[in-house]
Amino acid sequence: MPSPPATVDRAGFPMTWIEPLGAYLHWLPVTKVQFEYFLCDRPSARFDQDWYDALLRLNRRISPRQIDGSNYWHALLTGITPPEAQAFAQWCGDDGHGHYRLPTAEEWFKAYSALRTEPPLDLAAIEALELSPRARLIVQKLDAAVASVRGEGGGRTMADQMLMRHGVMEWVECKEGRSPFGAYGRPNKQLEGRLINLEAGQMSIPNDLEQRLVAYGFRLLRRGE
Amino acid sequence: MPRIKCPFCVKPLDPTAAGKCPSCGEGLPDHFVRGCREAPQLWMVTSGFSSHGKTTLLTAMILMLENMRLGNFYLEVLGQPTHEALQRMRVEALEGKTPDSTQPIKKPRPLLLRLHDAPGVTDAARGENHTLIALDVAGEMFATLDELHGVAALREVQTVWLMVSQPDLAQDRGGNTLSGLFQAYESAMIRLGASLEGRNVIVVFTKADRMNLPPEAESYLMADPFQDLTRIDQDSAEGYQEPEDFTLAGNLPAMERVSDLLAEYTRRRVPGGPQFINMVRGRRVNLRFCVTSATGGDPDQRNRLKEQARRFRVLDPLFWTLWLGQRREEKDFGLVLDASAQGGPVYADGLPAAVWDGLVERGEVTTYYLGHTRPVGLPGQRPPAASAPRARQRLIGPILERAGDDQRLLVLTTGPVLDLGDFLHTPWRDRLVLVTLGPDDESWPHSVPYRAGDDPETMLHALLQLTR
């Protein structure tokens, strides 16, 4: 079966086509290395040294080469608020290649529902992209790290490979309900232990969206070129 | 394009520099910088022992260039001091006087000449322009190794002429040798922080009329198509005839053949010759030989030369210089400064400026802040005296991933760089020196601790070691 199309975002990290969405979705939750391109390209008072130090105190940074099954979540960016994630999305789209945003809750779950029955993708399709050396290493290392995590219900799926499970809680936009944002996902238990019935579409809606939450990160959706 | 540098102090010149060099105050010829953009600088130093004929050969070469008739070639004299020096040379040549042995001067004044439409290297059909900066260094400066480092221009010279009179060397009682001459040059280069590797050394045998040359070399010498350039035109069949199809490329095989012959001659006939050749080649320096006769014969007892002097292969050292003189790739440096809230000590006592001053003499320098992808200012612009207005994270990855393949970086920081470890197993390992003003970072292989009052040369030396 042919691999779905893939592309890269402005930071050089992979996105894969999700047919049910008619859009690209980040292959992985946004990583620290990925976010650092934004920090360095667009220095601002909002995302200054203190800001990043606060995130790293919650979830420390590791080098891509150090990623393995016992620490891989440290490569992912967490502790970020939804508006801050949207700032990154804005930056991604500023180079004129598509419109980036947080997926809606419906979109995220629709993608998850489709991917949780798909077998893992041959990484060659992702590695064939023009990834930076660090991005390539992160993709390879995370794939190997997650493969070491026990799959659920009979083996690894593409949803596992993309860290929609065993990754982080991922911010999504809510079109209905009292909160503009929620989160889907099931984080690695060593990052945050919680019981979530993801298969039933259980979403988390934190009370305080300004609070920095150690297990909360995001991935982006992209439409258009 | 390599940076244009002051011909006197060798400091880089701002593209708009005019009148005087802002670094040393020496007067620059009119439109010097602009002219150098179209005629890249070609630095030349003649080195050799006293009375071995250096200045005579240089005089003869310039006189021949003044009289050169080859295509559209012409020689332009830059600046009044050079004009006056050439006038003195011209008078001495007309009166048949051998120029005085060069007086030892701490910093010899260069002759500044521009060659227009010189024989082309990259395209034989097209002439090339060069701004020749020629220094004739007093023989006495080579007597002791320590004096030579005063000639900063040596660092710019891609091709150095070691000018030797084999007959004089054979009778030398001062212990001077070819190896010693080369080591004097090497010593100066080490003091100037410059690498020898890839440079060119041309051994120029002077006074060929007094040498027992191999027949083939002698035939080559006598067949010089330019030998009559400085003879007064006559109506007779003798006299200079412009060669119809002279090209550097066409002349090169003969030059190479003679170079090989002279290398063998050096091994067999020059004291210390084999050791010299092995030493030079062991330094990965390109070595060539040529032979010249600037006067066609000895001066008579009244110190007058033959009135219409034939000069043999006097231009060969210049031809070698043009041929071998691939533009030395300007080294590309990055200076990366800590812009974190704790980075203040980096800017104390003007440290970035002091480091920049040291780097800019060796190449082009671009300054960055850690945590900011874009450079702080243009390449070649002085670094900021203070940190960024907003404290930045100590991140370097986006800078490294945009840097040129040949760029070497010097990072000044007071604390750990968050993502430097990402590059520990990449080529950056040997292209970046981390200078720590706080706790030493032992995780990076090229790490230099800096304490207030330390000489910035230490960190520069560490970086230059990486450029070898």
Interface residues (C-beta under 8 A of the other chain):
Chain A: V33 E36 Y37 L39 C40 D41 P43 S44 A45 D48 Q49 D50 Y52 D53 L56 R61 S63 P64 R65 S132 P133 R134
Chain B: S340 A341 G371 H372 T373 R374 A388 R390 A391 R392 Q393 L395 G397 P398 I399 E401 L418 D419 G421 D422 L424 H425 T426
